[in-house]
Amino acid sequence: MKVYTARQAILNRRQQTVAYELFFRDGIENAFPRHVKPDVATSRLVLNQHLNIGFKHLCRNKMALINFSQQSLLDHLPALLPPRDIVIEVLEDVEPNDEIYQACRQLFHAGYRFALDDFVYHPDWERFLNFAKLIKIDIRRTSLDEVASILPTLRNRKGVRFLAEKIETHEEFEHAKELGFDFFQGYFFCVPEMVEHADIEAQHHMILAIYLEVLKPNFSYNKLALYFERDLSLSYKLLRFINSGLFEVREPISSIKQALIYLGEEQARKFICLIATAHLGGNNKPLELIRMSILRARFCELICNKVAPNLTDMAFLTGLFSLVDALLGQPMEQVLARLPLEEDVKQALLNKPGMLHSLQALVKAYESGDWLSTQKHSQELKITEETLPDLYSQAVKWSEDFEANTSA
């Protein structure tokens, strides 16, 4: 399949290209796709470009300026990229609150550089100026006459450089130079240039399986490796990520499992969440079903711990994959045929009689408020109905806490 990016040159006062700003595109049209959320667009840009040909190659060994939305910053998405290769552009609609400040502060101390995009001064942004190496001013929003009154004050900031955006004429370029701008960007120099290259298409069901596995509190490297090994695109991007310059690779990678272990639990989660956001974040339905799956998995696990403690791992998996057919819009039999799950789990998901199936049926009945079925399946499993509300509350709290931790 084909993937697309637009890049626009950033020039210095001698009109030499010193960096590129990169823009996500989802087709040959050279315009931002309005139906794609900003955080999803950034995730796809990283996945399609950096983990394929690499930002250094795409930008001809020059810096890449990349837009990061509020959610992308809160998710610490920039931390998946080498700090020496990028400048983090904080978009103008990001709220300058304490949460964003702490996220930027952590990234700044990790060596990342910041640009404030379409900057319009407000006191709430004052503390963020300590992180900024570049301030971008859109001269269509803030005229050059207005800039003349505010630039001298901002220039008191040590180490801060200034870029004039949306330069469209020679006169504007000369005027901006007279005002003291260091860098320039706009149609006067060049329109965003479309870059197209081939990518290996990932299997949607495998992405979902990997994502659901990594959401478990103690995920299995063996299972993750099995999933990655069944998808060439994901295996390739995993090895590209290892070799992206973010890590010091001391020895050659000889297996997918070794690559995952090399990442470690935290980075593996972040990398897989990047993949999931890029592929599953296009609308709210899949993410909502995933939240339900996580809650159901924990509820199944807690109940199973009361009635058959030796089966809790399989109970968790049964709950976790119980909505996979709805997520992918495919029959359960078809999905399970492509996943290396335990046979007992598959049987339960296919509604074949057994302990795990009874457990799943009890959870579904309790969720839907079907009290007759709840009573019936509770008796089958020899668990008192009075214990279910407390177990369900524990599951809700765990799933909410876990979601908060994985997005932190």
KEKE-3310 file (N, C-alpha, C; in steps of 0.2 Angstrom, whole numbers, plus 5000, padded with zeros to 4 digits):
npx = (5004:5001:5009:5008:5016:5018:5030:5037:5049:5060:5068:5083:5090:5098:5091:5093:5089:5086:5078:5064:5046:5034:5019:5005:4997:4983:4981:4983:4979:4985:4982:4977:4968:4952:4944:4952:4958:4969:4979:4978:4983:4996:5001:5000:5008:5021:5021:5020:5030:5042:5045:5047:5054:5061:5063:5075:5080:5069:5069:5081:5093:5091:5083:5067:5052:5038:5020:5012:4998:4987:4983:4993:5005:5002:5001:5015:5020:5031:5042:5045:5053:5069:5077:5087:5083:5071:5060:5048:5033:5022:5005:4994:4981:4983:4980:4987:4990:4993:4995:4999:5011:5019:5021:5028:5039:5045:5049:5057:5068:5073:5079:5073:5068:5058:5045:5034:5020:5011:5011:5004:5005:5002:4999:4998:5006:5019:5028:5031:5039:5052:5055:5055:5064:5061:5050:5036:5028:5013:5010:4999:4989:4995:5000:5014:5016:5011:5019:5031:5030:5030:5041:5053:5052:5051:5063:5072:5073:5084:5093:5082:5074:5066:5053:5045:5030:5019:5024:5021:5025:5039:5041:5035:5044:5056:5053:5050:5063:5069:5063:5069:5068:5073:5071:5061:5046:5034:5023:5029:5042:5041:5028:5020:5028:5024:5027:5028:5028:5030:5022:5021:5006:4998:4990:4974:4967:4978:4984:4975:4975:4988:4987:4977:4983:4994:4988:4986:4990:5002:5009:5012:5028:5031:5018:5016:5027:5023:5012:5018:5026:5018:5015:5021:5023:5022:5032:5043:5042:5044:5057:5063:5060:5068:5080:5080:5088:5085:5088:5102:5109:5117:5120:5117:5100:5092:5079:5062:5056:5067:5069:5057:5059:5071:5066:5059:5046:5039:5042:5038:5024:5021:5025:5017:5004:5005:5004:4991:4984:4986:4980:4967:4961:4953:4939:4927:4921:4928:4938:4929:4924:4935:4938:4927:4930:4942:4937:4928:4937:4944:4934:4930:4942:4942:4931:4934:4945:4939:4932:4940:4955:4966:4963:4964:4971:4967:4954:4954:4959:4948:4938:4944:4945:4932:4924:4930:4925:4915:4923:4931:4922:4919:4915:4916:4922:4930:4939:4946:4952:4964:4971:4983:4977:4974:4966:4955:4951:4947:4936:4927:4924:4918:4906:4905:4901:4907:4918:4924:4916:4904:4907:4910:4897:4890:4896:4892:4878:4877:4881:4872:4861:4852:4845:4839:4847:4859:4858:4856:4869:4877:4874:4878:4892:4895:4895:4891:4878:4879:4892:4895:4893:4903:4914:4913:4914:4927:4933:4929:4936:4949:4950:4948:4959:4970:4968:4971:4984:4991:4989:4997)
npy = (4994:5012:5026:5043:5059:5076:5088:5103:5116:5124:5140:5149:5166:5167:5160:5147:5130:5123:5115:5104:5105:5093:5086:5076:5066:5057:5053:5056:5069:5086:5090:5093:5079:5082:5073:5066:5064:5075:5068:5055:5058:5062:5050:5041:5047:5046:5031:5028:5034:5038:5025:5018:5024:5033:5048:5056:5052:5056:5070:5073:5073:5084:5094:5088:5096:5093:5092:5091:5086:5091:5079:5070:5075:5073:5059:5057:5055:5060:5055:5043:5045:5049:5062:5071:5072:5078:5092:5097:5103:5113:5114:5128:5126:5119:5118:5128:5122:5115:5101:5099:5107:5100:5088:5093:5098:5087:5081:5091:5090:5078:5080:5085:5097:5112:5120:5134:5134:5145:5156:5167:5179:5176:5178:5165:5157:5160:5153:5142:5147:5145:5133:5134:5134:5139:5151:5152:5163:5166:5176:5179:5179:5187:5202:5209:5222:5222:5212:5219:5227:5217:5208:5213:5212:5199:5194:5195:5184:5171:5162:5159:5158:5165:5162:5166:5162:5158:5166:5175:5184:5193:5205:5203:5194:5202:5212:5204:5200:5212:5215:5206:5192:5175:5163:5157:5153:5147:5150:5158:5153:5139:5127:5114:5099:5084:5068:5051:5034:5016:5005:4991:4983:4981:4968:4970:4963:4957:4968:4972:4961:4961:4973:4971:4961:4968:4976:4969:4967:4959:4956:4943:4940:4930:4928:4940:4940:4930:4935:4946:4940:4935:4945:4954:4967:4973:4967:4972:4986:4986:4982:4992:5002:4999:5001:5015:5025:5029:5020:5012:5000:4986:4973:4962:4960:4945:4939:4941:4941:4944:4957:4963:4961:4968:4981:4982:4983:4995:5004:4995:4994:5008:5009:4999:5005:5016:5010:5005:5017:5023:5014:5011:5022:5029:5031:5032:5020:5008:5010:5012:4999:4992:4997:4991:4978:4977:4979:4969:4958:4959:4957:4944:4938:4941:4934:4921:4918:4916:4904:4895:4896:4892:4894:4908:4916:4911:4915:4929:4931:4926:4935:4947:4945:4944:4953:4954:4950:4960:4971:4970:4968:4955:4937:4927:4915:4916:4926:4920:4909:4914:4918:4913:4907:4899:4883:4881:4893:4898:4889:4893:4906:4903:4899:4886:4873:4873:4877:4890:4896:4897:4906:4917:4919:4922:4934:4942:4942:4948:4961:4965:4966:4955:4946:4934:4925:4928:4923:4909:4906:4909:4899:4888:4890:4890:4901:4914:4926:4938:4942:4947:4961:4968:4963:4967:4981:4982:4978:4988:4999:4995:4994:5008:5014:5007:5011:5025:5025:5019:5029:5039)
npz = (5000:4998:5007:5013:5015:5018:5016:5021:5018:5029:5030:5032:5034:5023:5014:5014:5016:5032:5039:5040:5040:5045:5038:5041:5029:5021:5008:4991:4990:4994:5007:5024:5031:5037:5044:5052:5068:5078:5086:5082:5069:5071:5077:5066:5057:5063:5063:5050:5043:5051:5056:5045:5033:5040:5049:5047:5035:5027:5029:5024:5032:5040:5053:5059:5061:5070:5073:5088:5096:5110:5117:5112:5118:5132:5132:5130:5118:5110:5116:5110:5100:5093:5102:5096:5083:5081:5082:5094:5090:5098:5097:5093:5099:5110:5128:5140:5153:5170:5169:5155:5156:5165:5157:5146:5153:5158:5145:5140:5149:5146:5135:5123:5111:5109:5099:5099:5091:5079:5088:5100:5111:5128:5146:5152:5145:5148:5157:5149:5140:5144:5139:5126:5110:5099:5092:5083:5072:5065:5051:5045:5055:5065:5062:5053:5057:5070:5075:5076:5088:5098:5097:5101:5115:5117:5112:5123:5129:5132:5120:5112:5096:5081:5070:5055:5049:5035:5024:5010:5000:4991:4997:5010:5015:5015:5024:5036:5038:5041:5053:5061:5061:5062:5054:5041:5033:5020:5006:4997:4996:4995:4991:5002:5000:4992:4998:4993:4998:4998:5009:5021:5023:5038:5048:5054:5064:5070:5076:5085:5093:5099:5105:5115:5122:5128:5137:5148:5165:5168:5155:5142:5136:5127:5121:5115:5106:5097:5091:5084:5076:5067:5058:5046:5044:5057:5063:5056:5059:5072:5073:5067:5076:5087:5081:5079:5084:5097:5106:5114:5105:5109:5105:5091:5086:5087:5087:5088:5100:5108:5104:5109:5123:5124:5123:5135:5148:5149:5138:5128:5130:5127:5113:5107:5110:5102:5090:5091:5092:5080:5071:5077:5082:5074:5075:5089:5092:5092:5103:5114:5114:5117:5130:5137:5135:5143:5156:5157:5156:5168:5177:5175:5178:5192:5197:5194:5201:5213:5211:5203:5205:5197:5184:5181:5172:5160:5161:5161:5148:5141:5144:5139:5125:5122:5115:5102:5090:5087:5087:5076:5066:5061:5060:5075:5074:5062:5066:5077:5071:5066:5077:5090:5102:5118:5117:5126:5129:5116:5114:5124:5119:5108:5112:5117:5129:5146:5159:5158:5148:5156:5165:5157:5153:5165:5168:5157:5159:5171:5168:5159:5167:5168:5179:5182:5174:5179:5192:5188:5182:5192:5201:5194:5194:5208:5216:5227:5224:5231:5232:5219:5216:5223:5218:5205:5206:5210:5198:5190:5196:5194:5180:5177:5184:5177:5164:5166:5170:5159:5149:5154)
capx = (5000:5005:5008:5009:5017:5020:5035:5038:5056:5061:5074:5087:5090:5101:5086:5095:5085:5089:5074:5057:5040:5031:5012:5001:4992:4981:4980:4987:4977:4989:4978:4976:4961:4949:4941:4957:4960:4976:4983:4979:4987:5003:5003:5001:5015:5027:5021:5021:5036:5048:5046:5048:5060:5065:5063:5082:5080:5064:5071:5088:5097:5089:5078:5060:5047:5032:5015:5010:4992:4987:4983:5000:5009:5000:5003:5022:5022:5037:5047:5046:5057:5076:5077:5091:5081:5065:5058:5041:5029:5016:5000:4991:4975:4985:4979:4994:4988:4998:4997:5003:5017:5023:5023:5033:5045:5049:5052:5063:5074:5075:5083:5069:5067:5051:5043:5028:5017:5006:5012:5001:5007:4997:5003:4998:5012:5025:5032:5032:5045:5058:5057:5055:5070:5059:5044:5033:5022:5009:5009:4992:4986:4998:5003:5021:5016:5010:5025:5036:5029:5031:5047:5059:5051:5052:5070:5075:5073:5091:5093:5075:5074:5060:5051:5039:5026:5015:5027:5019:5028:5045:5040:5034:5051:5061:5050:5051:5070:5071:5061:5074:5066:5079:5069:5055:5042:5028:5022:5034:5048:5038:5022:5022:5030:5021:5031:5025:5032:5026:5022:5017:4999:4997:4983:4970:4965:4984:4985:4970:4977:4994:4985:4973:4988:4999:4984:4986:4995:5008:5008:5017:5032:5030:5012:5017:5031:5019:5008:5022:5029:5013:5013:5028:5023:5023:5039:5048:5042:5047:5065:5065:5060:5074:5086:5079:5092:5082:5091:5109:5109:5124:5121:5112:5094:5091:5073:5056:5055:5073:5068:5052:5062:5075:5062:5056:5039:5036:5043:5034:5017:5020:5026:5010:4999:5006:5002:4984:4981:4986:4975:4961:4959:4949:4933:4926:4918:4933:4941:4924:4923:4941:4937:4923:4934:4947:4933:4925:4943:4946:4928:4931:4947:4941:4926:4937:4949:4935:4929:4945:4961:4971:4961:4962:4974:4963:4948:4956:4959:4941:4934:4948:4943:4925:4921:4934:4921:4912:4929:4934:4916:4920:4913:4921:4926:4935:4944:4949:4956:4970:4974:4986:4974:4973:4960:4949:4948:4943:4930:4922:4922:4913:4900:4905:4900:4913:4918:4925:4910:4899:4910:4908:4889:4888:4898:4887:4871:4877:4882:4865:4855:4848:4846:4838:4853:4864:4857:4857:4876:4881:4873:4883:4899:4895:4897:4885:4877:4880:4899:4896:4893:4909:4919:4912:4916:4934:4935:4928:4941:4955:4951:4949:4966:4974:4968:4974:4991:4994:4989:5001)
capy = (5000:5018:5031:5049:5064:5082:5092:5110:5118:5130:5143:5154:5172:5167:5156:5140:5125:5121:5110:5103:5103:5087:5086:5070:5065:5050:5052:5060:5076:5089:5094:5089:5076:5084:5068:5062:5067:5077:5063:5050:5060:5061:5043:5038:5050:5042:5024:5027:5038:5037:5018:5015:5026:5037:5056:5058:5051:5060:5077:5074:5074:5090:5093:5087:5099:5089:5095:5087:5089:5090:5072:5067:5077:5070:5052:5057:5052:5062:5051:5037:5048:5052:5069:5075:5072:5082:5098:5096:5109:5113:5117:5133:5125:5116:5122:5129:5120:5112:5094:5100:5110:5094:5084:5097:5099:5080:5080:5096:5088:5072:5083:5087:5104:5114:5126:5136:5135:5150:5159:5173:5180:5176:5176:5158:5154:5163:5148:5138:5150:5142:5127:5135:5136:5142:5153:5153:5168:5166:5183:5180:5180:5192:5206:5211:5228:5220:5209:5224:5229:5212:5205:5215:5210:5191:5193:5195:5176:5168:5156:5158:5160:5166:5160:5169:5158:5160:5171:5174:5188:5195:5211:5201:5191:5207:5215:5200:5200:5218:5214:5202:5185:5171:5158:5158:5147:5149:5148:5162:5149:5133:5124:5108:5094:5077:5062:5045:5028:5010:5002:4984:4984:4977:4965:4974:4958:4956:4974:4972:4955:4964:4979:4968:4957:4972:4979:4965:4970:4956:4953:4938:4942:4925:4929:4946:4938:4926:4940:4950:4935:4933:4951:4956:4975:4975:4965:4977:4992:4984:4982:4999:5006:4997:5004:5022:5029:5030:5015:5010:4993:4983:4967:4961:4957:4938:4936:4946:4941:4947:4964:4965:4961:4973:4987:4983:4983:5002:5006:4990:4997:5014:5007:4996:5010:5020:5007:5005:5024:5025:5010:5010:5028:5033:5033:5031:5014:5003:5012:5011:4992:4990:4998:4986:4972:4977:4979:4962:4953:4959:4955:4937:4936:4941:4929:4915:4918:4913:4897:4891:4900:4890:4896:4915:4919:4910:4919:4935:4931:4925:4942:4952:4944:4942:4957:4955:4950:4966:4976:4969:4967:4948:4932:4925:4909:4918:4929:4915:4905:4918:4920:4908:4907:4893:4880:4881:4900:4898:4885:4898:4912:4900:4897:4879:4872:4873:4882:4897:4898:4898:4912:4923:4920:4925:4941:4946:4942:4953:4967:4967:4966:4949:4943:4926:4922:4929:4918:4902:4904:4909:4892:4883:4891:4889:4907:4918:4932:4944:4944:4950:4969:4971:4961:4972:4988:4981:4978:4995:5004:4993:4996:5015:5015:5005:5016:5031:5023:5017:5035:5044)
capz = (5000:4998:5012:5011:5020:5015:5020:5019:5020:5033:5028:5036:5031:5016:5010:5014:5020:5038:5043:5037:5044:5042:5039:5039:5023:5020:5001:4986:4990:4998:5012:5030:5031:5042:5048:5056:5074:5078:5090:5077:5063:5073:5077:5059:5054:5066:5062:5043:5041:5055:5057:5038:5030:5045:5048:5045:5027:5024:5030:5021:5038:5043:5058:5057:5065:5070:5077:5093:5100:5118:5119:5111:5123:5138:5131:5129:5111:5107:5119:5106:5094:5096:5103:5092:5076:5080:5086:5096:5089:5102:5093:5096:5103:5117:5134:5144:5160:5174:5166:5149:5158:5168:5152:5142:5157:5157:5139:5140:5153:5142:5129:5117:5109:5108:5096:5100:5084:5079:5094:5102:5118:5134:5152:5154:5141:5151:5160:5143:5136:5146:5136:5119:5107:5093:5092:5076:5072:5059:5050:5043:5061:5069:5056:5054:5061:5077:5077:5077:5094:5103:5096:5105:5122:5117:5111:5129:5131:5129:5116:5108:5089:5079:5063:5052:5045:5029:5020:5003:4995:4993:5002:5017:5017:5017:5030:5041:5039:5044:5060:5065:5061:5060:5050:5037:5030:5017:4999:4993:4995:4992:4994:5005:4995:4994:4998:4993:4997:4999:5016:5021:5027:5044:5049:5059:5069:5074:5080:5091:5098:5102:5110:5121:5126:5132:5142:5154:5170:5167:5149:5141:5130:5122:5117:5110:5100:5093:5087:5080:5071:5062:5054:5044:5045:5064:5065:5053:5063:5079:5072:5065:5082:5090:5077:5077:5087:5103:5111:5112:5104:5111:5102:5086:5088:5084:5087:5089:5108:5111:5103:5114:5130:5124:5124:5142:5148:5148:5131:5124:5130:5123:5106:5105:5111:5096:5084:5092:5091:5073:5068:5080:5084:5069:5078:5096:5094:5094:5109:5119:5115:5121:5137:5139:5135:5149:5162:5157:5158:5175:5181:5174:5182:5200:5199:5193:5207:5219:5210:5200:5204:5193:5178:5181:5166:5154:5162:5159:5141:5139:5145:5135:5118:5121:5110:5097:5084:5086:5086:5069:5062:5058:5064:5080:5071:5057:5070:5081:5067:5065:5083:5093:5109:5121:5115:5131:5128:5110:5115:5128:5115:5103:5116:5119:5136:5150:5165:5155:5145:5161:5168:5153:5153:5171:5167:5152:5162:5176:5164:5156:5172:5168:5186:5182:5171:5184:5197:5186:5181:5199:5204:5190:5196:5215:5219:5229:5220:5235:5231:5213:5216:5226:5213:5199:5208:5210:5191:5187:5198:5191:5173:5176:5186:5173:5158:5167:5170:5152:5145:5158)
cpx = (5004:5003:5011:5011:5019:5025:5036:5045:5055:5068:5077:5087:5093:5097:5089:5091:5089:5085:5068:5052:5036:5023:5009:4997:4989:4979:4984:4985:4982:4986:4977:4969:4958:4945:4945:4958:4967:4981:4984:4983:4994:5005:5004:5007:5021:5027:5023:5027:5042:5050:5046:5054:5064:5064:5069:5082:5075:5065:5078:5093:5097:5084:5071:5056:5040:5027:5013:5003:4992:4987:4990:5005:5008:5002:5011:5024:5029:5043:5049:5051:5064:5076:5081:5088:5074:5065:5050:5038:5022:5010:4996:4985:4977:4983:4985:4992:4994:5000:5001:5010:5022:5025:5029:5040:5049:5052:5058:5069:5076:5079:5079:5068:5060:5051:5036:5025:5011:5006:5008:5002:5001:5001:5003:5004:5019:5030:5035:5038:5051:5060:5058:5062:5068:5052:5041:5027:5019:5007:5003:4987:4988:5002:5010:5021:5015:5016:5031:5036:5031:5038:5052:5058:5053:5059:5074:5077:5080:5089:5086:5076:5067:5059:5045:5036:5021:5017:5025:5022:5035:5046:5039:5041:5056:5059:5051:5059:5072:5069:5065:5072:5072:5077:5062:5052:5036:5028:5026:5040:5046:5032:5024:5023:5027:5026:5027:5030:5028:5027:5019:5011:4999:4990:4980:4969:4972:4986:4981:4972:4983:4992:4981:4978:4992:4995:4984:4991:5002:5008:5014:5021:5032:5024:5013:5022:5028:5015:5012:5025:5024:5011:5020:5028:5025:5030:5044:5048:5045:5055:5067:5065:5066:5080:5085:5083:5090:5086:5099:5109:5116:5125:5116:5106:5093:5084:5068:5056:5061:5072:5063:5055:5067:5072:5060:5049:5036:5036:5039:5027:5016:5021:5019:5004:4999:5003:4994:4981:4981:4981:4968:4958:4955:4942:4932:4924:4923:4936:4936:4924:4929:4941:4932:4926:4939:4943:4931:4931:4944:4940:4928:4936:4946:4936:4930:4942:4945:4933:4935:4951:4966:4969:4961:4965:4970:4956:4949:4956:4952:4937:4937:4946:4936:4921:4925:4931:4918:4917:4931:4928:4917:4917:4918:4925:4931:4941:4949:4954:4963:4974:4977:4984:4974:4966:4954:4946:4944:4936:4925:4920:4918:4907:4899:4904:4906:4913:4919:4919:4904:4901:4908:4901:4887:4890:4893:4880:4871:4878:4876:4859:4850:4849:4844:4844:4858:4864:4858:4865:4880:4880:4878:4890:4900:4898:4891:4885:4879:4887:4900:4897:4900:4915:4919:4915:4924:4937:4934:4934:4948:4956:4952:4956:4971:4974:4972:4982:4994:4994:4994:5007)
cpy = (5006:5023:5037:5054:5070:5086:5099:5113:5124:5133:5148:5161:5172:5162:5149:5136:5122:5116:5109:5102:5098:5087:5079:5071:5058:5049:5056:5068:5080:5094:5090:5086:5078:5079:5064:5067:5069:5072:5057:5051:5059:5054:5040:5041:5047:5035:5024:5029:5036:5029:5014:5017:5031:5044:5058:5058:5056:5068:5078:5076:5080:5089:5092:5091:5095:5091:5089:5090:5088:5083:5068:5069:5074:5062:5051:5053:5054:5058:5044:5039:5050:5059:5074:5075:5076:5088:5097:5103:5108:5117:5123:5132:5121:5120:5122:5128:5116:5105:5094:5102:5104:5090:5087:5097:5092:5079:5085:5093:5081:5074:5085:5095:5106:5120:5127:5138:5141:5154:5166:5174:5180:5174:5169:5154:5156:5157:5143:5141:5148:5136:5128:5137:5140:5145:5155:5157:5168:5173:5184:5182:5186:5196:5208:5218:5227:5216:5214:5227:5224:5208:5207:5213:5202:5190:5193:5188:5174:5162:5154:5161:5161:5165:5163:5164:5161:5166:5170:5178:5190:5201:5208:5198:5197:5211:5211:5200:5206:5218:5210:5194:5181:5166:5160:5152:5150:5148:5152:5157:5142:5130:5117:5103:5087:5072:5056:5039:5022:5008:4995:4985:4979:4974:4968:4969:4957:4962:4974:4966:4958:4969:4976:4964:4962:4976:4975:4967:4966:4952:4948:4940:4936:4926:4935:4944:4934:4930:4944:4946:4934:4939:4954:4964:4977:4973:4970:4983:4991:4985:4989:5004:5005:5000:5011:5027:5031:5026:5014:5002:4990:4977:4966:4958:4950:4935:4942:4946:4945:4955:4967:4966:4967:4980:4988:4984:4990:5004:5001:4992:5003:5013:5004:5001:5015:5017:5007:5012:5025:5021:5010:5016:5032:5035:5030:5024:5009:5004:5010:5003:4989:4991:4993:4980:4971:4976:4971:4957:4953:4956:4947:4934:4935:4935:4922:4913:4915:4906:4892:4894:4898:4892:4904:4918:4918:4914:4926:4936:4930:4932:4947:4951:4943:4947:4958:4954:4957:4972:4976:4968:4960:4943:4929:4919:4911:4922:4924:4910:4908:4920:4913:4908:4900:4890:4881:4888:4901:4895:4890:4903:4910:4897:4889:4878:4871:4878:4889:4900:4900:4905:4918:4924:4924:4933:4945:4947:4948:4960:4970:4968:4961:4945:4936:4923:4922:4924:4911:4901:4905:4902:4887:4884:4890:4895:4911:4924:4938:4946:4948:4958:4971:4969:4966:4979:4988:4982:4985:5000:5002:4995:5004:5017:5013:5009:5022:5030:5022:5024:5040:5045)
cpz = (5000:5004:5010:5017:5015:5019:5017:5022:5024:5031:5032:5032:5024:5012:5009:5018:5026:5041:5038:5042:5041:5043:5037:5033:5023:5013:4997:4987:4995:5003:5018:5030:5038:5047:5052:5062:5075:5081:5085:5071:5065:5074:5071:5056:5057:5064:5054:5040:5045:5055:5050:5035:5035:5043:5045:5037:5024:5024:5027:5026:5041:5049:5056:5063:5065:5075:5082:5096:5107:5120:5118:5116:5130:5138:5130:5123:5109:5110:5115:5100:5097:5096:5098:5084:5075:5084:5088:5095:5093:5099:5097:5100:5109:5123:5138:5151:5164:5171:5160:5151:5161:5162:5148:5146:5157:5151:5138:5143:5150:5136:5123:5117:5107:5103:5097:5093:5085:5085:5095:5109:5123:5140:5154:5150:5144:5153:5154:5139:5138:5143:5128:5116:5100:5094:5085:5076:5065:5057:5047:5050:5065:5064:5058:5058:5068:5080:5080:5085:5100:5102:5100:5112:5122:5116:5117:5132:5128:5125:5111:5101:5086:5071:5061:5047:5040:5026:5013:4997:4996:4998:5009:5020:5019:5023:5036:5043:5043:5052:5064:5066:5059:5055:5046:5033:5026:5010:4995:4992:4992:4995:4998:5000:4997:4993:4998:4994:4999:5007:5016:5025:5033:5045:5055:5065:5074:5078:5086:5096:5102:5107:5116:5125:5131:5137:5148:5159:5169:5160:5147:5135:5125:5118:5112:5104:5095:5088:5082:5074:5065:5057:5052:5045:5052:5066:5062:5057:5069:5078:5070:5071:5086:5088:5076:5080:5094:5108:5109:5111:5104:5107:5096:5089:5084:5084:5089:5097:5111:5110:5108:5121:5130:5126:5131:5142:5146:5141:5126:5124:5126:5115:5103:5105:5105:5090:5085:5090:5084:5069:5071:5082:5079:5071:5085:5097:5096:5101:5115:5120:5119:5128:5140:5140:5141:5155:5163:5159:5165:5179:5181:5178:5190:5202:5199:5199:5213:5218:5207:5199:5199:5185:5177:5175:5160:5155:5160:5152:5138:5139:5140:5128:5117:5116:5104:5090:5082:5084:5079:5064:5058:5062:5069:5077:5066:5061:5074:5077:5066:5071:5087:5101:5111:5118:5119:5130:5122:5111:5119:5123:5109:5106:5117:5126:5139:5155:5163:5152:5150:5164:5164:5152:5159:5170:5162:5155:5167:5173:5162:5161:5171:5174:5186:5179:5176:5189:5194:5185:5187:5202:5201:5193:5204:5218:5221:5225:5224:5234:5224:5213:5218:5221:5206:5200:5208:5203:5188:5189:5195:5184:5172:5178:5180:5166:5160:5167:5163:5148:5149:5154)
residu = (MET:LYS:VAL:TYR:THR:ALA:ARG:GLN:ALA:ILE:LEU:ASN:ARG:ARG:GLN:GLN:THR:VAL:ALA:TYR:GLU:LEU:PHE:PHE:ARG:ASP:GLY:ILE:GLU:ASN:ALA:PHE:PRO:ARG:HIS:VAL:LYS:PRO:ASP:VAL:ALA:THR:SER:ARG:LEU:VAL:LEU:ASN:GLN:HIS:LEU:ASN:ILE:GLY:PHE:LYS:HIS:LEU:CYS:ARG:ASN:LYS:MET:ALA:LEU:ILE:ASN:PHE:SER:GLN:GLN:SER:LEU:LEU:ASP:HIS:LEU:PRO:ALA:LEU:LEU:PRO:PRO:ARG:ASP:ILE:VAL:ILE:GLU:VAL:LEU:GLU:ASP:VAL:GLU:PRO:ASN:ASP:GLU:ILE:TYR:GLN:ALA:CYS:ARG:GLN:LEU:PHE:HIS:ALA:GLY:TYR:ARG:PHE:ALA:LEU:ASP:ASP:PHE:VAL:TYR:HIS:PRO:ASP:TRP:GLU:ARG:PHE:LEU:ASN:PHE:ALA:LYS:LEU:ILE:LYS:ILE:ASP:ILE:ARG:ARG:THR:SER:LEU:ASP:GLU:VAL:ALA:SER:ILE:LEU:PRO:THR:LEU:ARG:ASN:ARG:LYS:GLY:VAL:ARG:PHE:LEU:ALA:GLU:LYS:ILE:GLU:THR:HIS:GLU:GLU:PHE:GLU:HIS:ALA:LYS:GLU:LEU:GLY:PHE:ASP:PHE:PHE:GLN:GLY:TYR:PHE:PHE:CYS:VAL:PRO:GLU:MET:VAL:GLU:HIS:ALA:ASP:ILE:GLU:ALA:GLN:HIS:HIS:MET:ILE:LEU:ALA:ILE:TYR:LEU:GLU:VAL:LEU:LYS:PRO:ASN:PHE:SER:TYR:ASN:LYS:LEU:ALA:LEU:TYR:PHE:GLU:ARG:ASP:LEU:SER:LEU:SER:TYR:LYS:LEU:LEU:ARG:PHE:ILE:ASN:SER:GLY:LEU:PHE:GLU:VAL:ARG:GLU:PRO:ILE:SER:SER:ILE:LYS:GLN:ALA:LEU:ILE:TYR:LEU:GLY:GLU:GLU:GLN:ALA:ARG:LYS:PHE:ILE:CYS:LEU:ILE:ALA:THR:ALA:HIS:LEU:GLY:GLY:ASN:ASN:LYS:PRO:LEU:GLU:LEU:ILE:ARG:MET:SER:ILE:LEU:ARG:ALA:ARG:PHE:CYS:GLU:LEU:ILE:CYS:ASN:LYS:VAL:ALA:PRO:ASN:LEU:THR:ASP:MET:ALA:PHE:LEU:THR:GLY:LEU:PHE:SER:LEU:VAL:ASP:ALA:LEU:LEU:GLY:GLN:PRO:MET:GLU:GLN:VAL:LEU:ALA:ARG:LEU:PRO:LEU:GLU:GLU:ASP:VAL:LYS:GLN:ALA:LEU:LEU:ASN:LYS:PRO:GLY:MET:LEU:HIS:SER:LEU:GLN:ALA:LEU:VAL:LYS:ALA:TYR:GLU:SER:GLY:ASP:TRP:LEU:SER:THR:GLN:LYS:HIS:SER:GLN:GLU:LEU:LYS:ILE:THR:GLU:GLU:THR:LEU:PRO:ASP:LEU:TYR:SER:GLN:ALA:VAL:LYS:TRP:SER:GLU:ASP:PHE:GLU:ALA:ASN:THR:SER:ALA)
# end
